[in-house]
Amino acid sequence: MRETYYGGIYWAERKEPAEACAQRAETFFRLLSRCDPIYARWFEQADSRKKALQLQFEPTAETFTRFFKRRAYQEGRDGFMIGVWTGHEQGHGGQVSLRCGSAAEFVPNSGLLYLPKEEPEMERVLTATVLAEVLRTMVLAWEPDWGVITSGDFRDSLSEQGLTGTFVGWLTYVSRNRGEVPPLPEPVRVQPVEDKGTLIILTPERLTASNSEHVSLGRRVQDVLRAKGLLEPVVSRRPTT
């Protein structure tokens, strides 16, 4: 079965009003549109593809402020949730799910980007160069604690529970608030993301769970980062009673 890839960023409680989240969302979608043409158009989700294709919107701060003031996009006393997609046939485009503005203690704020699963978009987007720009875009807009781009299979190979903040992927982002990234083995590359933190790219070629060398490298890097305290959970687990 072909591996499927996703990008995810996560950050602990950060209460922000609708207008602040909307500004971050505008920045995110503006920068993402520069990464690949599939991210040029966005639609709200609906019960059917036909209906959803009638819900195209311009991803501006004004639009997101309007969305976040709808009850359907509000979560509890604070925080907002929204899911949008690119309007492509299944597997050829992408979807974004956002949870932001929340001060909840045990559930992280997050941004998820589901990446293409079919050609030619998959071949074009799933490169280290493009995905480094995608993850940088997510970081610059949302300032998360931790982020990753990986396949579900690779995540499961390195982490039994897949707890956010605790494993490495093809690309991994670590906020500078977590600490300084130590030297890592070849062919790993490390890049700063302005003053926010550090981007770690495990391999220049596509990382796969079926490649035992990739899995071994991931475990080695994960062990180094964990020993430095850089792979802690983004939020604590809810205490049991």
Secondary structure, 3 states (H helix, E strand, C coil): CCCCEEEEEEECCCCCCHHHHHHHHHHHHHHHCCCCHHHCCEEECCCCHHHHCCCEECCCHHHHHHHHCCHHHECCCCCEEEEEECCCCCCCCCEEEEEECCCCCCCCEEEEEECCCCCCHHHHHCCHHHHHHHHHHHHHHHCCCEEEEEEHHHHHHHCCCCCCCCCCCCEEEEEHHHCCCCCCCCCCEEEEECCCEEEEECCCCCCCCCCHHHHHHHHHHHHHHHHCCCCCCCCCCCCCC
